Amino acid sequence: MLESKFQRELKKELSERFDGCIVLNNDANFLQGFPDLTILYHNKWAVLECKQSPDSPYRPNQKFYLKLLDAMSFARSINPDNKEEVLNELQRAFSS
């Protein structure tokens, strides 16, 4: 599955799973390596870096931002293989 198709389907699933959330596309040209999506939900937030597969390479700064942002709130790399696991973790983070 192409990353763009996966990301499109993921955004729809996030909106259904977290009713009332706002899902924002981040501009890769603005801050190199910043994760693809920001999810705002009630008083919490998360970022997700979408990958086509578990083997997809990281671009410069992506791992740095995932680590930094996860320490602040919630940040993960997500792909079709780990999607359910990550969404379940996100559910727990948003519920706490």
Secondary structure as GFF3:
##gff-version 3
##sequence-region A 1 96
A	DSSP	alpha_helix	3	17	.	.	.	ID=ss1
A	DSSP	beta_strand	22	25	.	.	.	ID=ss2
A	DSSP	beta_strand	37	41	.	.	.	ID=ss3
A	DSSP	beta_strand	44	50	.	.	.	ID=ss4
A	DSSP	alpha_helix	62	72	.	.	.	ID=ss5
A	DSSP	beta_strand	75	78	.	.	.	ID=ss6
A	DSSP	alpha_helix	83	95	.	.	.	ID=ss7
###
